[in-house]
C-alpha cells in the first residue's frame, strides 16, 4: 500500500507549472494586513486611556449630593466623600447609608436619568 502512494507521488504530471498569482509575489501586500492590525490595536489603546482619564476625573470630582450608581448596581446619593471611600444614602425612608470605596462607583447619574428611574 505504501508503495502505491509512493508511486503516485513520484509519477510525472502532464500539467506544466503555473506562475504564482500576482498577490503572492508582491511582498508589500503581505505586510499590509499586519500594518492594519497594528493601527487598530493602537487606536483602541488610545480610546481606553481617554476613558480611564474620564473615569479618574469623575471619581476625583465626587461631591455631596451627587446621585451615583455603584458597580453592583446600587443607586444612592453621596453623603460623604473622603480620599478612598464614599458614603451613600441608599434609602430615604429608613435613612440607610452604606460605605463604598471610590473605585466601586461606576457612574454619576444625571438628573434626566434619575427622573426616568422613579
N, C-alpha and C positions, 0 to 999 in steps of 0.2 A: 504494500500500500504506500509506504514512504517512497518507494522507487517511482511509483506512478506520479506522485506530486512533484518529485524532483525532476522527472522527465518533462512534465507540463511547464514547470517553471523555467527550465532551460531551453524549451522549444523556441525556435526563432519565430518572431511575429512577422506578418506580411505587411503590417502598417508601418509607416515611417514615423519618426518622432516629430511631434508638432512643436512649434516655438512656444515659449512661455507666454502667458497672457500679458498684456501691457501693464496691468496693475501690479504684477508680481516682479517686474524688472525695475520699477521705479521705487527706490528706497524712501523717497520723501513721503510717499503715500503710506508707507508702513509706520512712519513716525507720527503722522497726523493724528491718529486716534489717541496716542499716548499724550500728545500735547493738549488735545481737547479734554481728556480726563484730568490732567493737572490743573487746567483752568477752572474746571468745575469744582474740584476739591478746594482750591484756594479761595474761590468766591464764597463757598459755603462756610469756610473758616472765618472769613471776614464778617459774615452775617451773624455767626454765633458770638463773635466778640462784641458786636453792636448790641445784641440782645442782652448779653451779660452786663454790659455797661448800663443799659437802661434799667435792668433789674436792681443793680447795685445802687443806682441813684434813687430808685423808688423806695428801697429799704432804708436808705440814709435819710430820706425826707418824710418818713412816717411821723405823724403828729397826733396829738389828742383830738378825737372827734372823727378821724378817718374811718370809713367803713371798709373792711378788708375781708378777703377770703383766704383761708389757710390752704395748704397743700392737701389736707384731709377733707376739705370742702366745708369747713365750719365758717359761718359768717358771723362777724362781730364788729363792734365799734372799739377803736383804740381808746383805752382809759389812761394808760401809762406806757411810754416808750423809753426804754433805757438802752444802754450800749448793746447788750446782747439779747435782751428779752423784751417782749411786748405783752402787756396785759389787755385782754379783750373782754368786753361785756358782751356775752352771747345771748342773754335773755333779760329783757326789760322787766318782765313781770316779777321774777324772783331775784333780780339783780345778780344773776350768776356771772362770775368772772373767771376767766381761765388765763394762765400764763403760757406763752409760747416763745420759742427762740425767734429771733428776727428772720432767720432763714426759712422758717416754716410758713411765712406769709407768701402767698402766691401772687396776689394782685390787690390793688386798691379798687374797690367797686365805685363806679361813678354814680352820680345822682340818678341818671336815667335808668341804669341797671337796678338800682335799689328800689325805685318806684315800680318797675316791672316785675320784681320778685315778690312783692307784697300782695 
